[in-house]
Amino acid sequence: MNARRLRQLAIAATAATRRDFVTGIARSLLGLSIGGLALGGTRPRLAQPVSLPNRKARQVIYLFLRGGMSHIDTLDPKPGSKTQGPVEALRTRADGVLLGQYFPKLAQQADKVCIVSSMSSKQGAHPQAQYLMRTSYEKRGTIQHPSLGAWVNRMAGRQNPELPGHVILGGGGDMPTAGFFPPSLAALPIGDASTGLQNAALPRSIQAARFDQRLRLLAEMNREFHSAHRERDAFAHDEAYAAAVRLMRSEDLVAFDLDREPEATREVYGDNPFGAGCLLARRLVEHGVRFVEVVSDGFDTHADNFDRLSDLTPAIDQGLAALLADLDGRGLLEQTLVVLATEFGRTPDIDQDQGRNHYPKAFSCLLAGGGIRGGQRYGRTDDEGREVLEAPVSIQDFNATIAYAAGVATDEVVISPSGRPFQVADKGYPLTDLFA
Amino acid sequence: MKLLPHALFAFLFSLAPILAQNGDTPAKPAEKPVEEKPTQEPEVAPDDSSKPAKPQKDDTNPKAGNIDFATQILPILEKNCVECHKAPYTDADGKKKRPKGGVILDSKDGMTKAKKGKLVVAKKPDDSLIVHSISLPADDEDRMPPAKKGDPLAQDDIDLIKTWIEQGADFGTWKGTGAKTDDKSSNDKAEKGKAEKDKDSKESKESADTSGEKPKDDDTGKKGGEDLALGLEALPEATLATFADRFTVEVVEVGSPLLRVTCYGREARIDDAAIAALVPLSAHVAELVLARTPVTDAAMTTIAAMPRLSHLDLRQTAITDAGCTKIASLAHLRSLNLHGTKVGDRGLAALSQCASLQSLYVWQTPVSAAAVVALQHALPTARVVFAADLPSPMTEEQNRGGRARR
């Protein structure tokens, strides 16, 4: 391509394309979002939100166990099989639904959950599989796909204008993004749920009046720039500041404060990061936040699988059981979908290090609330947990089910800024059988 | 919470690397069209029902006289479309066949209800998906019929269909196969997908699904909603917008006149006066969330006069027996959340007349177990949640395991 052709193209580009260019630059260099707070409008809405008849879930709590949780030791035990290892199977409150011995408390809530035990994918590498799980698309170099939380907010809209619609608790490392959606749909990340949202209060030395004065000074300084550059994206930067200030002054800031929970409640959820994450997720959902993700690490048990699971799982058992019971007591479970997901399962064969390795071919996830019929197991693996025998569920199908529960039309196409069509769960089909 | 507020702003900049990955690489917009052309996927997807059809305003070609569907349009559809787009049936081999893409063209119901009713939009050929699909260029992969299946429709036939739609899409007396359809395009698609994917393993279950209780996943929400909405006109957007400062007012589902009203983030401002201001919406409110607001029993008079209310969330408010007694008269109330209110046994007793009630939440209220038993007796199908079934706390050792990060 020669320079002349390039120039022609540049001239031919429409105003919108040029604006996209500037948007991109502004976003890259300035960072126009504080995780879901930019009032943005940096891009036109591409389509109206569409909802479906079965829209029961107004909020989603997505618990993500990173590393690939062993399905045979947790949600899909195979008692009597040589692949089972030392972990015993537990009867639960739901007839015929067994759980690994690490989940005695979840067993008491089994009438509320649906275990999807026929998950199957071809992606056995952590970053790629996590990406697929969160976005429904294969990771590739040319585009960043929006995460499920960004999609749900994009399609269903925000319920609470004061709070971000998308929050991630815990985690770090590879985090989901808003992809090609406006940065205002990105998650607000909170590293430690028990300390909540940090640095949101004015320091004691700064009086409110002085803070206002500083904001006015800032506006004054920006005014000249704005008058010379009437660019929406420059204004978006101001809007991100305004949104941050609005959150600082919001009464709903208390939603982030776990200190307001009684000590007994915190104990019921578990005094550990996952438990605190579940409790904070409940608080946020009570305040109408659309999509809350809680991340827990450490399930990549290549060695000492059983010792490590016995360390890791009590917190998951406790936090999930407490969350389900508490949401139900508060009347929130019928309108809140709770998801327990992991990026793949682990090998049925136990290796010489007492470990299990990556195994995407068959694994299990869990759904509860939001219209899901509890006390059921969907799909089936063979007696050794190696192959899916019944009703295989792709990651896209699983995500389509989440979207369907949350009232997001899985067949609605959104065109990316580069002109390519995308759907919330790619070509996945919702498992409509799972709903009551 | 002692650091400068600027730390919060600094967080903005910490996001920059993440944001830089978003979407397109901004550095080369000019090249992009050239680069992407060869691999570019189609711009308009087949079932993007929310997107208006491509405007092809050319020849409206009004023909003399009204077009008769049965003799003029139906033959075109039968010749070109119906083979793939007929109501679900079982073929000679006993296999379930479903309409491609959930599009049903062999019955009036199918044509007017499938794909959310967008297949044929009377008087608006440009909004009708069927016109859109048959008018695409021959090399477009979304064009109907697909290249592998048949030739494009003749321009005369396309014009005829357009004109018929323009004239009001009158089907005359034709009803077609009379097969029932459900208008949930995604569902059709979902079931189609599942049927294709695991027809061996799930054959029996599938047929059970399709035989008797088809609309099982929406018989509570949707059907109730439809009945309630019957004959109700949607309120104009402008009316809804006037409530925006204190409430979020949205339709329960797209196309429904029924409303869901919430006030998340503005609870402190929702007092009895604010509820009184909702009177203009009374006929339309189906879901009302007033959790953690300062509303009192007085406001329940306004709420009791919302004839289509089916979900009422009053958790953590100061409502008492008096308020509860007022709302017990709501004829369609299905879900009532009284968690953390001051409602006691008297209020609960009043609810026994509320026959529509399906779920009731009374955890952390003065309600007694005996009153719950009595209510359960009066409303045997209702689910009354009296207490949360919380797990016992963990041992310290277990907590340590959960804290250990490896």
Interface residues (C-beta under 8 A of the other chain):
Chain A: M1 L6 L9 A10 A13 T17 R18 D20 F21 T23 G24 I25 R27 S28 L29 L30 G31 L32 S33 I34 G35 A47 Q48 P49 V50 S51 L52 P53 N54 R55 K56 K105 Q108 Q109 I143 Q144 G157 Q159 N160 P161 E162 L163 M175 T177 A178 G179 F180 F181 P183 A186 Q198 N199 A200 A201 L202 P203 R204 I206 F211 A240 Y241 A244 M248 S250 E251 D252 E267 V268 G270 D271 N272 P273 F274 G275 E286 H287 G288 D297 G298 R308 S310 D311 L312 P314 A315 I316 Q318 A321 A322 A325 D326 D328 G329 R330 G331 E334 L389 E390 A391 P392 D397 A400 Y404 G407 A409 T410 D411 E412 V413 I415 S416 P417 S418 G419 R420 P421 Q423 Y429 P430 L431 T432 D433 F435 A436
Chain B: M1 K2 L3 L4 P5 A7 L8 F9 F11 L12 F13 S14 L15 A16 I18 L19 A20 Q21 N22 G23 D24 T25 P26 A27 P29 A30 E31 K32 P33 V34 E36 Q40 E41 P42 E43 V44 A45 D47 D48 S49 S50 K51 K184 S185 S186 N187 K189 A190 E191 K192 G193 K194 K197 D198 S201 K202 K205 D209 D217 D218 G221 K222 G225 T248 E250 V252 E253 V254 T262 Y264 G265 R266 A268 A291 R292 D313 R315 S335 N337 H339 G340 S359 Y361 W363 Q364 V385 A387 A388 D389 L390 P391 S392 P393 M394 Q398 N399 G401 G402 R403 A404 R405 R406
